[in-house]
Amino acid sequence: MNVKNIKSFIEFYRFLDITNCISASPRNLNDSIFKKESAKGLNKPKDIYFEKKNMSKIEFLEELKNEALSLDCDLKDIATNFVFADGNQNSKIMLLGEAPGAKEDLEGKPFVGEAGQLLDKMLGFIDLTRENFYISNMVFWRPPGNRTPNDNEISLCLPITMKHISIIKPKLLILVGSIAAKTLLNSKEGITKLRGKNHYFLDKINNTKIPTRAIFHPAYLLRNPIEKKRTWDDLLDIDDFISKKEIFL
């Protein structure tokens, strides 16, 4: 990937309608934090979830879909479609948002509305497409009026999300928005404080730590375009991590 060339830089900021795009201070990648975590040595994934049954990843995902569909969630009664995931299930990069919106509810796919289109365009600047990443949500049905999922809805779907991550086994987990970030990082801090830092998600099923980044939700960026400037820094950080760790897309 080659996002750090001048052309990509200018095109990205033109797309985001940002005029003051040069930061006064250099971007801090917190490399020392990552090296400190790496030095501890992470346990090799044991694939505990897979060892239970002699099944392929496709079969496990299909079983997980059925398990999600069996949840006793009130949103099922008012939603049009069950929205599970999209993208490349063999990818080493997984994105998780919060819940489907109106467009997603109609099409049965995550992040296909205006916010999803913005997300695709932004990720495209670092050569990430639905052919080389996998994307889902914390909740699989649209809350009425596109409201934020409540604690009960999130808690109900959380075991499915945990298994979902363990099946995909990403080498990089990208949490899109405050709901996904606060829940999976077990933090009370909002997305403004969680973004721009190196985190790790503990996959208890496979007994491994997954490098994790948090970014603003694209719906938030549509309402607050000034924050798109910091999103560029986050994307550069993600691109740098992918390049350094040689995550093949």
URZI-V810100 format. One record per residue. N is the residue number from 1. SS is DSSP state (H for helix, E for strand, L for the rest). Layout:
((N,SS) (N,SS))
This chain:
((1,L) (2,L) (3,L) (4,L) (5,L) (6,H) (7,H) (8,H) (9,H) (10,H) (11,H) (12,H) (13,H) (14,H) (15,H) (16,L) (17,L) (18,L) (19,L) (20,L) (21,L) (22,L) (23,L) (24,L) (25,L) (26,L) (27,L) (28,L) (29,L) (30,L) (31,H) (32,H) (33,H) (34,H) (35,H) (36,H) (37,H) (38,H) (39,H) (40,H) (41,L) (42,L) (43,L) (44,L) (45,L) (46,L) (47,L) (48,H) (49,H) (50,H) (51,H) (52,L) (53,L) (54,L) (55,L) (56,L) (57,H) (58,H) (59,H) (60,H) (61,H) (62,H) (63,H) (64,H) (65,H) (66,H) (67,H) (68,H) (69,H) (70,L) (71,L) (72,L) (73,L) (74,H) (75,H) (76,H) (77,H) (78,L) (79,L) (80,L) (81,L) (82,L) (83,L) (84,L) (85,E) (86,E) (87,E) (88,L) (89,L) (90,L) (91,L) (92,L) (93,E) (94,E) (95,E) (96,E) (97,E) (98,L) (99,L) (100,L) (101,L) (102,H) (103,H) (104,H) (105,H) (106,H) (107,H) (108,L) (109,L) (110,L) (111,L) (112,L) (113,L) (114,H) (115,H) (116,H) (117,H) (118,H) (119,H) (120,H) (121,H) (122,H) (123,H) (124,H) (125,L) (126,L) (127,L) (128,L) (129,L) (130,L) (131,L) (132,L) (133,L) (134,E) (135,E) (136,E) (137,E) (138,L) (139,L) (140,L) (141,L) (142,L) (143,L) (144,H) (145,H) (146,H) (147,L) (148,L) (149,L) (150,L) (151,H) (152,H) (153,H) (154,H) (155,H) (156,H) (157,H) (158,H) (159,H) (160,H) (161,H) (162,H) (163,H) (164,H) (165,H) (166,H) (167,H) (168,H) (169,L) (170,L) (171,L) (172,E) (173,E) (174,E) (175,E) (176,E) (177,L) (178,H) (179,H) (180,H) (181,H) (182,H) (183,H) (184,H) (185,L) (186,L) (187,L) (188,L) (189,L) (190,L) (191,H) (192,H) (193,H) (194,H) (195,L) (196,L) (197,L) (198,L) (199,E) (200,E) (201,E) (202,E) (203,E) (204,L) (205,L) (206,L) (207,L) (208,E) (209,E) (210,E) (211,E) (212,E) (213,E) (214,E) (215,E) (216,L) (217,L) (218,H) (219,H) (220,H) (221,H) (222,H) (223,H) (224,L) (225,H) (226,H) (227,H) (228,H) (229,H) (230,H) (231,H) (232,H) (233,H) (234,H) (235,H) (236,H) (237,H) (238,H) (239,H) (240,H) (241,H) (242,H) (243,H) (244,H) (245,L) (246,L) (247,L) (248,L) (249,L))
